[in-house]
Amino acid sequence: MSCDKGNKRGVGHFVKLLSSWQTTSGQVDVQVLDIDGSGGTTTACALATQASNYKLKIDDDDQTHLLAGQSINSGGGGMLEK
């Protein structure tokens, strides 16, 4: 999962992408999970990422997906909460 937060016209978009290596084609397959908004704090971005992961579940009681790696850019130097 890769994420990047941006702000356009006062709306904090938070793009989340899923990518995987396809051995058959020798290419990376990238799919957009969502571009739902998020606040600018670390906690808000973490909660937005968690909510996006929940969209992948078929039933609410299913376990969440295990990610092999992730990279996140909160855009413009995200703010840590005190």
PyMOL Python script that loads the backbone (N, CA, C, O; Angstrom):
from pymol import cmd

cmd.read_pdbstr("""\
ATOM      1  N   MET A   1       0.843  -1.167   0.000  1.00  0.00           N
ATOM      2  CA  MET A   1       0.000   0.000   0.000  1.00  0.00           C
ATOM      3  C   MET A   1       0.891   1.233   0.000  1.00  0.00           C
ATOM      4  O   MET A   1       1.856   1.320   0.760  1.00  0.00           O
ATOM      5  N   SER A   2       0.557   2.172  -0.854  1.00  0.00           N
ATOM      6  CA  SER A   2       1.231   3.464  -0.888  1.00  0.00           C
ATOM      7  C   SER A   2       0.175   4.544  -0.724  1.00  0.00           C
ATOM      8  O   SER A   2      -0.920   4.444  -1.276  1.00  0.00           O
ATOM      9  N   CYS A   3       0.510   5.569   0.036  1.00  0.00           N
ATOM     10  CA  CYS A   3      -0.439   6.655   0.292  1.00  0.00           C
ATOM     11  C   CYS A   3       0.243   7.999   0.081  1.00  0.00           C
ATOM     12  O   CYS A   3       1.447   8.141   0.292  1.00  0.00           O
ATOM     13  N   ASP A   4      -0.545   8.979  -0.337  1.00  0.00           N
ATOM     14  CA  ASP A   4      -0.027  10.337  -0.469  1.00  0.00           C
ATOM     15  C   ASP A   4      -1.157  11.304  -0.199  1.00  0.00           C
ATOM     16  O   ASP A   4      -2.224  11.206  -0.804  1.00  0.00           O
ATOM     17  N   LYS A   5      -0.929  12.238   0.708  1.00  0.00           N
ATOM     18  CA  LYS A   5      -1.952  13.218   1.067  1.00  0.00           C
ATOM     19  C   LYS A   5      -1.648  14.537   0.375  1.00  0.00           C
ATOM     20  O   LYS A   5      -0.509  15.002   0.362  1.00  0.00           O
ATOM     21  N   GLY A   6      -2.669  15.120  -0.187  1.00  0.00           N
ATOM     22  CA  GLY A   6      -2.556  16.427  -0.804  1.00  0.00           C
ATOM     23  C   GLY A   6      -3.707  17.306  -0.372  1.00  0.00           C
ATOM     24  O   GLY A   6      -4.679  16.826   0.211  1.00  0.00           O
ATOM     25  N   ASN A   7      -3.604  18.576  -0.651  1.00  0.00           N
ATOM     26  CA  ASN A   7      -4.657  19.508  -0.281  1.00  0.00           C
ATOM     27  C   ASN A   7      -4.950  20.385  -1.492  1.00  0.00           C
ATOM     28  O   ASN A   7      -4.094  21.149  -1.939  1.00  0.00           O
ATOM     29  N   LYS A   8      -6.155  20.270  -2.014  1.00  0.00           N
ATOM     30  CA  LYS A   8      -6.558  21.079  -3.160  1.00  0.00           C
ATOM     31  C   LYS A   8      -7.843  21.819  -2.809  1.00  0.00           C
ATOM     32  O   LYS A   8      -8.871  21.212  -2.510  1.00  0.00           O
ATOM     33  N   ARG A   9      -7.761  23.115  -2.853  1.00  0.00           N
ATOM     34  CA  ARG A   9      -8.911  23.980  -2.537  1.00  0.00           C
ATOM     35  C   ARG A   9      -9.493  23.685  -1.156  1.00  0.00           C
ATOM     36  O   ARG A   9     -10.707  23.710  -0.957  1.00  0.00           O
ATOM     37  N   GLY A  10      -8.592  23.405  -0.203  1.00  0.00           N
ATOM     38  CA  GLY A  10      -9.020  23.191   1.175  1.00  0.00           C
ATOM     39  C   GLY A  10      -9.521  21.797   1.489  1.00  0.00           C
ATOM     40  O   GLY A  10      -9.940  21.547   2.619  1.00  0.00           O
ATOM     41  N   VAL A  11      -9.495  20.874   0.530  1.00  0.00           N
ATOM     42  CA  VAL A  11      -9.936  19.500   0.766  1.00  0.00           C
ATOM     43  C   VAL A  11      -8.705  18.609   0.835  1.00  0.00           C
ATOM     44  O   VAL A  11      -7.921  18.551  -0.112  1.00  0.00           O
ATOM     45  N   GLY A  12      -8.534  17.914   1.957  1.00  0.00           N
ATOM     46  CA  GLY A  12      -7.373  17.056   2.167  1.00  0.00           C
ATOM     47  C   GLY A  12      -7.561  15.682   1.571  1.00  0.00           C
ATOM     48  O   GLY A  12      -7.941  14.753   2.283  1.00  0.00           O
ATOM     49  N   HIS A  13      -7.306  15.524   0.285  1.00  0.00           N
ATOM     50  CA  HIS A  13      -7.418  14.215  -0.363  1.00  0.00           C
ATOM     51  C   HIS A  13      -6.275  13.314   0.092  1.00  0.00           C
ATOM     52  O   HIS A  13      -5.151  13.778   0.285  1.00  0.00           O
ATOM     53  N   PHE A  14      -6.565  12.031   0.261  1.00  0.00           N
ATOM     54  CA  PHE A  14      -5.582  11.061   0.722  1.00  0.00           C
ATOM     55  C   PHE A  14      -5.664   9.854  -0.205  1.00  0.00           C
ATOM     56  O   PHE A  14      -6.511   8.980  -0.022  1.00  0.00           O
ATOM     57  N   VAL A  15      -4.788   9.811  -1.195  1.00  0.00           N
ATOM     58  CA  VAL A  15      -4.804   8.767  -2.221  1.00  0.00           C
ATOM     59  C   VAL A  15      -4.141   7.515  -1.662  1.00  0.00           C
ATOM     60  O   VAL A  15      -3.051   7.576  -1.093  1.00  0.00           O
ATOM     61  N   LYS A  16      -4.819   6.367  -1.834  1.00  0.00           N
ATOM     62  CA  LYS A  16      -4.282   5.094  -1.377  1.00  0.00           C
ATOM     63  C   LYS A  16      -4.239   4.109  -2.542  1.00  0.00           C
ATOM     64  O   LYS A  16      -5.252   3.854  -3.194  1.00  0.00           O
ATOM     65  N   LEU A  17      -3.046   3.559  -2.795  1.00  0.00           N
ATOM     66  CA  LEU A  17      -2.829   2.640  -3.916  1.00  0.00           C
ATOM     67  C   LEU A  17      -2.387   1.278  -3.390  1.00  0.00           C
ATOM     68  O   LEU A  17      -1.648   1.182  -2.410  1.00  0.00           O
ATOM     69  N   LEU A  18      -2.857   0.231  -4.063  1.00  0.00           N
ATOM     70  CA  LEU A  18      -2.385  -1.123  -3.787  1.00  0.00           C
ATOM     71  C   LEU A  18      -1.548  -1.555  -4.977  1.00  0.00           C
ATOM     72  O   LEU A  18      -1.945  -1.352  -6.124  1.00  0.00           O
ATOM     73  N   SER A  19      -0.405  -2.143  -4.716  1.00  0.00           N
ATOM     74  CA  SER A  19       0.445  -2.599  -5.817  1.00  0.00           C
ATOM     75  C   SER A  19       0.967  -3.994  -5.509  1.00  0.00           C
ATOM     76  O   SER A  19       1.157  -4.368  -4.352  1.00  0.00           O
ATOM     77  N   SER A  20       1.193  -4.753  -6.575  1.00  0.00           N
ATOM     78  CA  SER A  20       1.750  -6.096  -6.429  1.00  0.00           C
ATOM     79  C   SER A  20       2.569  -6.425  -7.670  1.00  0.00           C
ATOM     80  O   SER A  20       2.282  -5.954  -8.770  1.00  0.00           O
ATOM     81  N   TRP A  21       3.598  -7.249  -7.464  1.00  0.00           N
ATOM     82  CA  TRP A  21       4.463  -7.680  -8.557  1.00  0.00           C
ATOM     83  C   TRP A  21       3.816  -8.866  -9.246  1.00  0.00           C
ATOM     84  O   TRP A  21       3.458  -9.851  -8.600  1.00  0.00           O
ATOM     85  N   GLN A  22       3.668  -8.769 -10.560  1.00  0.00           N
ATOM     86  CA  GLN A  22       3.087  -9.843 -11.359  1.00  0.00           C
ATOM     87  C   GLN A  22       4.218 -10.594 -12.053  1.00  0.00           C
ATOM     88  O   GLN A  22       4.816 -10.087 -13.002  1.00  0.00           O
ATOM     89  N   THR A  23       4.509 -11.802 -11.579  1.00  0.00           N
ATOM     90  CA  THR A  23       5.623 -12.560 -12.139  1.00  0.00           C
ATOM     91  C   THR A  23       5.372 -12.975 -13.581  1.00  0.00           C
ATOM     92  O   THR A  23       6.317 -13.120 -14.357  1.00  0.00           O
ATOM     93  N   THR A  24       4.104 -13.167 -13.951  1.00  0.00           N
ATOM     94  CA  THR A  24       3.808 -13.603 -15.316  1.00  0.00           C
ATOM     95  C   THR A  24       4.131 -12.529 -16.347  1.00  0.00           C
ATOM     96  O   THR A  24       4.616 -12.835 -17.436  1.00  0.00           O
ATOM     97  N   SER A  25       3.859 -11.259 -16.002  1.00  0.00           N
ATOM     98  CA  SER A  25       4.116 -10.175 -16.953  1.00  0.00           C
ATOM     99  C   SER A  25       5.417  -9.436 -16.666  1.00  0.00           C
ATOM    100  O   SER A  25       5.908  -8.689 -17.512  1.00  0.00           O
ATOM    101  N   GLY A  26       5.982  -9.643 -15.463  1.00  0.00           N
ATOM    102  CA  GLY A  26       7.195  -8.925 -15.085  1.00  0.00           C
ATOM    103  C   GLY A  26       6.949  -7.445 -14.841  1.00  0.00           C
ATOM    104  O   GLY A  26       7.850  -6.624 -15.014  1.00  0.00           O
ATOM    105  N   GLN A  27       5.731  -7.105 -14.440  1.00  0.00           N
ATOM    106  CA  GLN A  27       5.377  -5.703 -14.203  1.00  0.00           C
ATOM    107  C   GLN A  27       4.675  -5.555 -12.855  1.00  0.00           C
ATOM    108  O   GLN A  27       4.191  -6.527 -12.275  1.00  0.00           O
ATOM    109  N   VAL A  28       4.636  -4.323 -12.379  1.00  0.00           N
ATOM    110  CA  VAL A  28       3.909  -4.005 -11.159  1.00  0.00           C
ATOM    111  C   VAL A  28       2.468  -3.656 -11.533  1.00  0.00           C
ATOM    112  O   VAL A  28       2.229  -2.827 -12.411  1.00  0.00           O
ATOM    113  N   ASP A  29       1.518  -4.292 -10.861  1.00  0.00           N
ATOM    114  CA  ASP A  29       0.098  -3.996 -11.056  1.00  0.00           C
ATOM    115  C   ASP A  29      -0.312  -3.011  -9.969  1.00  0.00           C
ATOM    116  O   ASP A  29      -0.145  -3.294  -8.783  1.00  0.00           O
ATOM    117  N   VAL A  30      -0.847  -1.857 -10.360  1.00  0.00           N
ATOM    118  CA  VAL A  30      -1.250  -0.822  -9.408  1.00  0.00           C
ATOM    119  C   VAL A  30      -2.748  -0.575  -9.542  1.00  0.00           C
ATOM    120  O   VAL A  30      -3.270  -0.413 -10.645  1.00  0.00           O
ATOM    121  N   GLN A  31      -3.430  -0.549  -8.396  1.00  0.00           N
ATOM    122  CA  GLN A  31      -4.863  -0.262  -8.368  1.00  0.00           C
ATOM    123  C   GLN A  31      -5.133   0.806  -7.323  1.00  0.00           C
ATOM    124  O   GLN A  31      -4.558   0.778  -6.235  1.00  0.00           O
ATOM    125  N   VAL A  32      -6.007   1.746  -7.651  1.00  0.00           N
ATOM    126  CA  VAL A  32      -6.397   2.788  -6.702  1.00  0.00           C
ATOM    127  C   VAL A  32      -7.424   2.198  -5.749  1.00  0.00           C
ATOM    128  O   VAL A  32      -8.466   1.702  -6.176  1.00  0.00           O
ATOM    129  N   LEU A  33      -7.124   2.255  -4.450  1.00  0.00           N
ATOM    130  CA  LEU A  33      -8.081   1.788  -3.449  1.00  0.00           C
ATOM    131  C   LEU A  33      -9.157   2.851  -3.236  1.00  0.00           C
ATOM    132  O   LEU A  33     -10.349   2.559  -3.328  1.00  0.00           O
ATOM    133  N   ASP A  34      -8.737   4.072  -2.954  1.00  0.00           N
ATOM    134  CA  ASP A  34      -9.670   5.192  -2.860  1.00  0.00           C
ATOM    135  C   ASP A  34      -8.902   6.504  -2.767  1.00  0.00           C
ATOM    136  O   ASP A  34      -7.677   6.520  -2.652  1.00  0.00           O
ATOM    137  N   ILE A  35      -9.647   7.602  -2.819  1.00  0.00           N
ATOM    138  CA  ILE A  35      -9.050   8.936  -2.655  1.00  0.00           C
ATOM    139  C   ILE A  35      -9.827   9.721  -1.600  1.00  0.00           C
ATOM    140  O   ILE A  35      -9.954  10.942  -1.681  1.00  0.00           O
ATOM    141  N   ASP A  36     -10.345   8.990  -0.606  1.00  0.00           N
ATOM    142  CA  ASP A  36     -11.116   9.627   0.455  1.00  0.00           C
ATOM    143  C   ASP A  36     -10.264  10.653   1.190  1.00  0.00           C
ATOM    144  O   ASP A  36      -9.040  10.532   1.246  1.00  0.00           O
ATOM    145  N   GLY A  37     -10.907  11.643   1.742  1.00  0.00           N
ATOM    146  CA  GLY A  37     -10.223  12.713   2.450  1.00  0.00           C
ATOM    147  C   GLY A  37      -9.691  12.275   3.796  1.00  0.00           C
ATOM    148  O   GLY A  37     -10.065  11.223   4.314  1.00  0.00           O
ATOM    149  N   SER A  38      -8.813  13.093   4.362  1.00  0.00           N
ATOM    150  CA  SER A  38      -8.238  12.842   5.681  1.00  0.00           C
ATOM    151  C   SER A  38      -7.746  14.159   6.245  1.00  0.00           C
ATOM    152  O   SER A  38      -7.435  15.097   5.511  1.00  0.00           O
ATOM    153  N   GLY A  39      -7.685  14.204   7.561  1.00  0.00           N
ATOM    154  CA  GLY A  39      -7.076  15.347   8.215  1.00  0.00           C
ATOM    155  C   GLY A  39      -5.568  15.300   8.040  1.00  0.00           C
ATOM    156  O   GLY A  39      -5.046  14.353   7.451  1.00  0.00           O
ATOM    157  N   GLY A  40      -4.861  16.299   8.539  1.00  0.00           N
ATOM    158  CA  GLY A  40      -3.430  16.389   8.314  1.00  0.00           C
ATOM    159  C   GLY A  40      -2.563  15.808   9.405  1.00  0.00           C
ATOM    160  O   GLY A  40      -1.338  15.835   9.288  1.00  0.00           O
ATOM    161  N   THR A  41      -3.161  15.276  10.477  1.00  0.00           N
ATOM    162  CA  THR A  41      -2.343  14.716  11.550  1.00  0.00           C
ATOM    163  C   THR A  41      -1.989  13.261  11.263  1.00  0.00           C
ATOM    164  O   THR A  41      -2.630  12.605  10.442  1.00  0.00           O
ATOM    165  N   THR A  42      -0.976  12.773  11.940  1.00  0.00           N
ATOM    166  CA  THR A  42      -0.568  11.384  11.789  1.00  0.00           C
ATOM    167  C   THR A  42      -1.703  10.444  12.159  1.00  0.00           C
ATOM    168  O   THR A  42      -1.947   9.458  11.463  1.00  0.00           O
ATOM    169  N   THR A  43      -2.401  10.743  13.253  1.00  0.00           N
ATOM    170  CA  THR A  43      -3.509   9.895  13.696  1.00  0.00           C
ATOM    171  C   THR A  43      -4.635   9.883  12.671  1.00  0.00           C
ATOM    172  O   THR A  43      -5.193   8.823  12.388  1.00  0.00           O
ATOM    173  N   ALA A  44      -4.979  11.037  12.110  1.00  0.00           N
ATOM    174  CA  ALA A  44      -6.052  11.112  11.117  1.00  0.00           C
ATOM    175  C   ALA A  44      -5.696  10.306   9.870  1.00  0.00           C
ATOM    176  O   ALA A  44      -6.557   9.634   9.302  1.00  0.00           O
ATOM    177  N   CYS A  45      -4.440  10.366   9.442  1.00  0.00           N
ATOM    178  CA  CYS A  45      -4.008   9.607   8.267  1.00  0.00           C
ATOM    179  C   CYS A  45      -4.021   8.107   8.551  1.00  0.00           C
ATOM    180  O   CYS A  45      -4.386   7.315   7.683  1.00  0.00           O
ATOM    181  N   ALA A  46      -3.625   7.715   9.761  1.00  0.00           N
ATOM    182  CA  ALA A  46      -3.657   6.293  10.134  1.00  0.00           C
ATOM    183  C   ALA A  46      -5.087   5.781  10.159  1.00  0.00           C
ATOM    184  O   ALA A  46      -5.355   4.678   9.682  1.00  0.00           O
ATOM    185  N   LEU A  47      -6.006   6.558  10.705  1.00  0.00           N
ATOM    186  CA  LEU A  47      -7.414   6.147  10.744  1.00  0.00           C
ATOM    187  C   LEU A  47      -8.010   6.067   9.346  1.00  0.00           C
ATOM    188  O   LEU A  47      -8.813   5.177   9.067  1.00  0.00           O
ATOM    189  N   ALA A  48      -7.625   6.986   8.466  1.00  0.00           N
ATOM    190  CA  ALA A  48      -8.121   6.955   7.088  1.00  0.00           C
ATOM    191  C   ALA A  48      -7.591   5.722   6.354  1.00  0.00           C
ATOM    192  O   ALA A  48      -8.309   5.113   5.561  1.00  0.00           O
ATOM    193  N   THR A  49      -6.334   5.356   6.619  1.00  0.00           N
ATOM    194  CA  THR A  49      -5.755   4.161   6.011  1.00  0.00           C
ATOM    195  C   THR A  49      -6.469   2.916   6.512  1.00  0.00           C
ATOM    196  O   THR A  49      -6.754   2.005   5.734  1.00  0.00           O
ATOM    197  N   GLN A  50      -6.759   2.872   7.803  1.00  0.00           N
ATOM    198  CA  GLN A  50      -7.476   1.736   8.383  1.00  0.00           C
ATOM    199  C   GLN A  50      -8.878   1.616   7.788  1.00  0.00           C
ATOM    200  O   GLN A  50      -9.318   0.512   7.466  1.00  0.00           O
ATOM    201  N   ALA A  51      -9.572   2.721   7.641  1.00  0.00           N
ATOM    202  CA  ALA A  51     -10.921   2.706   7.058  1.00  0.00           C
ATOM    203  C   ALA A  51     -10.886   2.199   5.614  1.00  0.00           C
ATOM    204  O   ALA A  51     -11.786   1.478   5.184  1.00  0.00           O
ATOM    205  N   SER A  52      -9.860   2.572   4.880  1.00  0.00           N
ATOM    206  CA  SER A  52      -9.730   2.100   3.500  1.00  0.00           C
ATOM    207  C   SER A  52      -9.475   0.601   3.452  1.00  0.00           C
ATOM    208  O   SER A  52     -10.007  -0.090   2.583  1.00  0.00           O
ATOM    209  N   ASN A  53      -8.662   0.088   4.383  1.00  0.00           N
ATOM    210  CA  ASN A  53      -8.421  -1.350   4.454  1.00  0.00           C
ATOM    211  C   ASN A  53      -9.710  -2.109   4.737  1.00  0.00           C
ATOM    212  O   ASN A  53      -9.917  -3.201   4.208  1.00  0.00           O
ATOM    213  N   TYR A  54     -10.568  -1.545   5.558  1.00  0.00           N
ATOM    214  CA  TYR A  54     -11.831  -2.205   5.894  1.00  0.00           C
ATOM    215  C   TYR A  54     -12.738  -2.347   4.677  1.00  0.00           C
ATOM    216  O   TYR A  54     -13.595  -3.230   4.644  1.00  0.00           O
ATOM    217  N   LYS A  55     -12.558  -1.486   3.680  1.00  0.00           N
ATOM    218  CA  LYS A  55     -13.366  -1.587   2.461  1.00  0.00           C
ATOM    219  C   LYS A  55     -13.092  -2.884   1.706  1.00  0.00           C
ATOM    220  O   LYS A  55     -13.924  -3.333   0.918  1.00  0.00           O
ATOM    221  N   LEU A  56     -11.918  -3.492   1.946  1.00  0.00           N
ATOM    222  CA  LEU A  56     -11.541  -4.718   1.256  1.00  0.00           C
ATOM    223  C   LEU A  56     -12.205  -5.948   1.868  1.00  0.00           C
ATOM    224  O   LEU A  56     -12.174  -7.027   1.277  1.00  0.00           O
ATOM    225  N   LYS A  57     -12.798  -5.795   3.035  1.00  0.00           N
ATOM    226  CA  LYS A  57     -13.423  -6.931   3.718  1.00  0.00           C
ATOM    227  C   LYS A  57     -14.812  -7.195   3.135  1.00  0.00           C
ATOM    228  O   LYS A  57     -15.562  -6.268   2.828  1.00  0.00           O
ATOM    229  N   ILE A  58     -15.133  -8.478   2.992  1.00  0.00           N
ATOM    230  CA  ILE A  58     -16.466  -8.842   2.512  1.00  0.00           C
ATOM    231  C   ILE A  58     -17.479  -8.721   3.643  1.00  0.00           C
ATOM    232  O   ILE A  58     -18.551  -8.143   3.467  1.00  0.00           O
ATOM    233  N   ASP A  59     -17.134  -9.269   4.807  1.00  0.00           N
ATOM    234  CA  ASP A  59     -18.004  -9.209   5.986  1.00  0.00           C
ATOM    235  C   ASP A  59     -17.304  -8.412   7.081  1.00  0.00           C
ATOM    236  O   ASP A  59     -16.078  -8.443   7.191  1.00  0.00           O
ATOM    237  N   ASP A  60     -18.083  -7.700   7.887  1.00  0.00           N
ATOM    238  CA  ASP A  60     -17.514  -6.871   8.945  1.00  0.00           C
ATOM    239  C   ASP A  60     -16.663  -7.670   9.928  1.00  0.00           C
ATOM    240  O   ASP A  60     -15.719  -7.128  10.504  1.00  0.00           O
ATOM    241  N   ASP A  61     -16.983  -8.957  10.131  1.00  0.00           N
ATOM    242  CA  ASP A  61     -16.259  -9.781  11.098  1.00  0.00           C
ATOM    243  C   ASP A  61     -14.987 -10.410  10.529  1.00  0.00           C
ATOM    244  O   ASP A  61     -14.242 -11.045  11.275  1.00  0.00           O
ATOM    245  N   ASP A  62     -14.717 -10.253   9.232  1.00  0.00           N
ATOM    246  CA  ASP A  62     -13.503 -10.802   8.623  1.00  0.00           C
ATOM    247  C   ASP A  62     -12.268 -10.110   9.197  1.00  0.00           C
ATOM    248  O   ASP A  62     -12.321  -8.948   9.600  1.00  0.00           O
ATOM    249  N   GLN A  63     -11.150 -10.851   9.226  1.00  0.00           N
ATOM    250  CA  GLN A  63      -9.900 -10.239   9.657  1.00  0.00           C
ATOM    251  C   GLN A  63      -9.444  -9.237   8.606  1.00  0.00           C
ATOM    252  O   GLN A  63      -9.794  -9.359   7.432  1.00  0.00           O
ATOM    253  N   THR A  64      -8.667  -8.254   9.025  1.00  0.00           N
ATOM    254  CA  THR A  64      -8.149  -7.280   8.067  1.00  0.00           C
ATOM    255  C   THR A  64      -7.061  -7.929   7.220  1.00  0.00           C
ATOM    256  O   THR A  64      -6.552  -8.995   7.568  1.00  0.00           O
ATOM    257  N   HIS A  65      -6.712  -7.302   6.133  1.00  0.00           N
ATOM    258  CA  HIS A  65      -5.707  -7.823   5.218  1.00  0.00           C
ATOM    259  C   HIS A  65      -4.305  -7.577   5.762  1.00  0.00           C
ATOM    260  O   HIS A  65      -4.044  -6.561   6.405  1.00  0.00           O
ATOM    261  N   LEU A  66      -3.430  -8.502   5.500  1.00  0.00           N
ATOM    262  CA  LEU A  66      -2.042  -8.373   5.905  1.00  0.00           C
ATOM    263  C   LEU A  66      -1.268  -7.721   4.763  1.00  0.00           C
ATOM    264  O   LEU A  66      -1.255  -8.231   3.643  1.00  0.00           O
ATOM    265  N   LEU A  67      -0.629  -6.602   5.051  1.00  0.00           N
ATOM    266  CA  LEU A  67       0.158  -5.900   4.045  1.00  0.00           C
ATOM    267  C   LEU A  67       1.616  -6.315   4.173  1.00  0.00           C
ATOM    268  O   LEU A  67       2.147  -6.411   5.279  1.00  0.00           O
ATOM    269  N   ALA A  68       2.254  -6.557   3.045  1.00  0.00           N
ATOM    270  CA  ALA A  68       3.660  -6.954   3.046  1.00  0.00           C
ATOM    271  C   ALA A  68       4.574  -5.749   3.241  1.00  0.00           C
ATOM    272  O   ALA A  68       5.719  -5.920   3.660  1.00  0.00           O
ATOM    273  N   GLY A  69       4.113  -4.556   2.954  1.00  0.00           N
ATOM    274  CA  GLY A  69       4.903  -3.339   3.114  1.00  0.00           C
ATOM    275  C   GLY A  69       4.039  -2.143   2.830  1.00  0.00           C
ATOM    276  O   GLY A  69       2.987  -2.261   2.201  1.00  0.00           O
ATOM    277  N   GLN A  70       4.469  -1.008   3.283  1.00  0.00           N
ATOM    278  CA  GLN A  70       3.704   0.192   2.997  1.00  0.00           C
ATOM    279  C   GLN A  70       4.617   1.402   3.003  1.00  0.00           C
ATOM    280  O   GLN A  70       5.675   1.402   3.632  1.00  0.00           O
ATOM    281  N   SER A  71       4.188   2.436   2.291  1.00  0.00           N
ATOM    282  CA  SER A  71       4.889   3.711   2.323  1.00  0.00           C
ATOM    283  C   SER A  71       3.832   4.805   2.316  1.00  0.00           C
ATOM    284  O   SER A  71       2.861   4.751   1.561  1.00  0.00           O
ATOM    285  N   ILE A  72       4.038   5.778   3.156  1.00  0.00           N
ATOM    286  CA  ILE A  72       3.051   6.846   3.289  1.00  0.00           C
ATOM    287  C   ILE A  72       3.766   8.189   3.296  1.00  0.00           C
ATOM    288  O   ILE A  72       4.811   8.351   3.927  1.00  0.00           O
ATOM    289  N   ASN A  73       3.190   9.141   2.590  1.00  0.00           N
ATOM    290  CA  ASN A  73       3.672  10.508   2.579  1.00  0.00           C
ATOM    291  C   ASN A  73       2.490  11.377   2.961  1.00  0.00           C
ATOM    292  O   ASN A  73       1.522  11.479   2.208  1.00  0.00           O
ATOM    293  N   SER A  74       2.562  12.003   4.122  1.00  0.00           N
ATOM    294  CA  SER A  74       1.424  12.804   4.575  1.00  0.00           C
ATOM    295  C   SER A  74       1.364  14.167   3.908  1.00  0.00           C
ATOM    296  O   SER A  74       0.447  14.939   4.189  1.00  0.00           O
ATOM    297  N   GLY A  75       2.293  14.481   3.051  1.00  0.00           N
ATOM    298  CA  GLY A  75       2.231  15.709   2.250  1.00  0.00           C
ATOM    299  C   GLY A  75       2.598  16.954   3.031  1.00  0.00           C
ATOM    300  O   GLY A  75       1.906  17.323   3.980  1.00  0.00           O
ATOM    301  N   GLY A  76       3.644  17.580   2.652  1.00  0.00           N
ATOM    302  CA  GLY A  76       4.021  18.847   3.272  1.00  0.00           C
ATOM    303  C   GLY A  76       4.474  18.727   4.709  1.00  0.00           C
ATOM    304  O   GLY A  76       4.358  19.686   5.473  1.00  0.00           O
ATOM    305  N   GLY A  77       4.984  17.577   5.092  1.00  0.00           N
ATOM    306  CA  GLY A  77       5.468  17.410   6.473  1.00  0.00           C
ATOM    307  C   GLY A  77       4.334  17.288   7.454  1.00  0.00           C
ATOM    308  O   GLY A  77       4.031  18.236   8.178  1.00  0.00           O
ATOM    309  N   GLY A  78       3.706  16.141   7.488  1.00  0.00           N
ATOM    310  CA  GLY A  78       2.543  15.892   8.350  1.00  0.00           C
ATOM    311  C   GLY A  78       2.785  16.325   9.791  1.00  0.00           C
ATOM    312  O   GLY A  78       3.926  16.369  10.251  1.00  0.00           O
ATOM    313  N   MET A  79       1.726  16.637  10.485  1.00  0.00           N
ATOM    314  CA  MET A  79       1.816  17.144  11.844  1.00  0.00           C
ATOM    315  C   MET A  79       1.646  16.006  12.825  1.00  0.00           C
ATOM    316  O   MET A  79       0.692  15.235  12.716  1.00  0.00           O
ATOM    317  N   LEU A  80       2.541  15.885  13.773  1.00  0.00           N
ATOM    318  CA  LEU A  80       2.389  14.925  14.856  1.00  0.00           C
ATOM    319  C   LEU A  80       1.506  15.545  15.923  1.00  0.00           C
ATOM    320  O   LEU A  80       1.596  16.740  16.204  1.00  0.00           O
ATOM    321  N   GLU A  81       0.653  14.720  16.512  1.00  0.00           N
ATOM    322  CA  GLU A  81      -0.203  15.218  17.564  1.00  0.00           C
ATOM    323  C   GLU A  81       0.538  15.226  18.884  1.00  0.00           C
ATOM    324  O   GLU A  81       1.418  14.395  19.107  1.00  0.00           O
ATOM    325  N   LYS A  82       0.196  16.147  19.756  1.00  0.00           N
ATOM    326  CA  LYS A  82       0.843  16.246  21.073  1.00  0.00           C
ATOM    327  C   LYS A  82      -0.014  15.563  22.114  1.00  0.00           C
ATOM    328  O   LYS A  82       0.350  15.532  23.290  1.00  0.00           O
TER     329      LYS A  82
END
""", "prot")
cmd.dss("prot")
cmd.show_as("cartoon", "prot")
cmd.util.cbc("prot")
cmd.orient("prot")
